[in-house]
């Protein structure tokens, strides 16, 4: 069963969903740049029979507070501090971490630094220590200027188009993605549920985007899932990830770009099997 919760850490209110409350072992699942923790509903439900699963909304997204200091706080550095405060406030010692895109960057920084020795298993969903140049330009172009629509159904159609690289989603899953990713603007229109200033991560903190130093410091078990058609995690970067640092296993998901939706048995099974290794 899923519960919806709020927690204030570092003077910022975070929303998170929790699955499998009471289970002894914990998984933290952290979403991508313009997404929310609800992206993990399917895999969280599947793993909640064994694990306590926590899926936060990063500040500036979903139901979490928007930052009053976006230039400073929309950054991997602050998100990592927030993540550490989050797990500490919930009394979590050891944990497994699953991060999609930005969530994988946060997990990498945390596992190499303040949570070193506490994150035992790290899954990076279509993210590595270096982002492809074409993907960087694409993110800078769209993230700071989200589209607006008159109707939620129009927003859903937009999501179906831009998130086609996720792979197969059922009609029910597309509807859920839309309904958990929508907010109304002052003029009554609808737009994706995030603060447009989150793009400052890519315009004000570019030095944080290259993570090889963190990668080389990792001591946890690592698994990388790469969308075969991804422009964000390039094949040469994925190959280098297998040769240095934790020398992770890379599994390429055919027919998928950025990023695998983690909503089908094959993908869920890869993560579940890794977490028991």
N, C-alpha and C positions, 0 to 999 in steps of 0.2 A: 504494500500500500504506500502511496506517495503522500507526503505532507508538505505544505507550503509554510515557510518559516522566514523570520527576519532576525538579523543580528547586527548590532552596531560594533564595529571595530575601527580603530584609528579615526574615530568621530565620523565614520561613513556607514550608512545603513546598507547592508547587503541582503538581498533576497536569495534564498536557496531552497531547492526541493531536497527532501530526504526520502530514501527508499531503504527498506530493510532495517529499520531502527531496532536496536538491541543486538544485532549481530556483532561479533567480536572484532572482525577485521573490517577495515575501512578502505573505500576507494573514493578519491576526489576526482571528479570529472569537470574539466574546465573548457569552456566553449571558445569559438573563434571570434575574430574582431567585431563583426557587426551582428552577432548572434546572441542567443541566450542559453541558459542551462537547460531549458526544456528540449533542446535538440537531442538530449541524451535519454529521453523518456523510454525508448524501446530497449536500449542496451542496459539502462539502469534497472528497469523492471526485470529483465532476464537474469541479471546478476544479483538481484536483491534477495534471492533465496539463501545465498551464502554470505553476502557482504552488506555492510552498511554503506550506502552510496550517497554522496553529497554532491549536488550540482548547483553551484552558485551562479548568479548573474553578476558579471563584473560591473563595477560602478560605471554609470553612463549607459547601461543596457537594461532591457527588460524592466523588472520591478525594483531594481536597486537604485539608490540615489544617484543623481547626476553630480559630477564634481563641481564645486564652486571655484576650484583652482585647476582648470583643465590643462593649462600649459605645463604644469608640474606633474599632475597626477595621472594623466592619460599617457602612461609610460610603462614599459616592462618593469622598470625598477620599482615603481610604486605599486603596481599590481602584485609583484612578488612580496613586498612588505605586507600588503593587504591579505594575501593568501596565507602567509605565516601567522598573522594575527588571527585569521579566521580559524585555522586548525587548532591553534593554541587555545582560543576561546572555547572551542568545543571539546577540549581535553584529549585531542588525538595525538598519540605518540607516533607509532609506525603507521605507514599508509602506502597504498598503491596510487598511482596517478595516471589518468588518461586525459590527454590534452589534444584538442583539435586546433591546428593552426596557432593562433595567438596563445591558446591555452597550453600548447606544447612548449612554446617559448617560456611561459611563466614557469611551467614544470621543470624545464631544463635549468633555468636560473636558480630556482629554489633547490633542486636536487644537487646542484653543484655548490651551493652556498648555504643559506640558513637552514635548509631541511636536509642537508647531507647526512646520510646515515638513517634518516627517518623515512625517506621515500625508497622503498625496496625495489619496486618495479615501475618503470616509466614507459608509457606508450605514447608515441608521437604520431598523431594522425595527420599525415601529409604536411609535415613541417620538419625542417632541419636547421642546422646552424647558419645557413645562408639562403636568402630568398631570391628567386629568379628576378632579373631586372624587369622583364615584361610584366610580371605579376605586381611588382612594386609600383610601376606606373599606373597599372589598372586600378589598384587599391587607392592610390592618391586621387585618381580621377573620380571614383564613384563614392567613396566613403564620406567625404565632406559635403556632399550634395545629394542626399537621398531623395528619390522620386516621391511624388505625392499623387494621390488618386482620390476620386470622389467616393469610390465604393471599395469595400473590403474584397469583394470578388475580383476587382481589377488588380488589387495588390497581390492577391493569390496568384493570378495569372502572371504577374511580373516575377514573383518568386519562382514560379515553375520555370520561367525562362532563364533567369540569371543563376538559379541553383540547379539547373539541369545536370551539371557535372557531378552532383552528389550521387547520381545513380538512380536506381529504382526507388520511388516512393509511391505508395498507394494513394488513391484519392483521399482517404481518411487522413493519411499522414501529411499530405500537402495542406489539407484544411487545418489540421492542428498546427503546422508550422506557421501558417498565415495568422491564425487567431492568437498564437502566443508571441507574435512578432509585430503587432500592430499598435499604433497609438494615434490619437486624433490631434490634429494641429489646431491652432486658435481659430482658423477659418472653417473648421468642421471637416476638413479633408483627412485622409489617412496616409500614414507614412511608416516606414520601419521603425521599430521601437528602440531607437538609440539616439544619443546625443551626437549631432554631426561633428562636434569638436573632437570625437575620438580619433579622427584622422591625424591629430597632433602627434600621436605616437610615431607617425611616419614623416612628419615635417619638422618636429622639434627634438626628436630623440633618435635620430638616425644612427648614432653611435651604438645604440643598444641592439640594433637589428642583426648584427654579425655576432654569432654566439660560439665560435670555435673555441674560445678560451674556456667558456663554461662546459662545452662538450668534452674537452680533454680532461676536465676535472671530475667528470661523473664516475661514480663507483657502483651505481645501481644497475640492475638488469634493465636492458632497453629493447624495445621493439618499435620499428617504424612501419606504418602502413602508408604506402605511396599510391596515389591515383595514377594509373598508367598514362593518363592524358594531362596530368598536372603541369601547369606553367609556373607553379610556386616552388615545388621541390623538384629540381632538375635531376636527371639521372646521374650526372657526374657528382653532384653533391651527395645523393643517396649512396653512391658507391664509396665515396670518401668516408662516409659515416661508418661503413663496415670495416674500415682499415685503421681508424684512429679513435682515441677516447675509449668508450666502452665497447667499441666494435659491435655495434648492434646488428641484429637481424633485420633485414628489410624485406617486406612482402609487398609485391606490386599487385594492385587490384585492377584487373582488366575492365575496360569499358567505363571507367570512372575518372574524373578529373579532381579538382580541388573542391571539396574533400570528401572521401567516403562517408556516407551517412551513418554507418554503424547501426543499421536497422534491419539487416538481413542475417539469417543464421550463419552463413559462412564468415562474415566479418565479426559477428559477435563471438563465434566459436574461436577465432584466432586470438581475440583479446582474453576470453575466459581461459583458454589453454595456457596462454603466457602467464597469466596471473597466478596459476597454481604451480608454475615451474620453479 
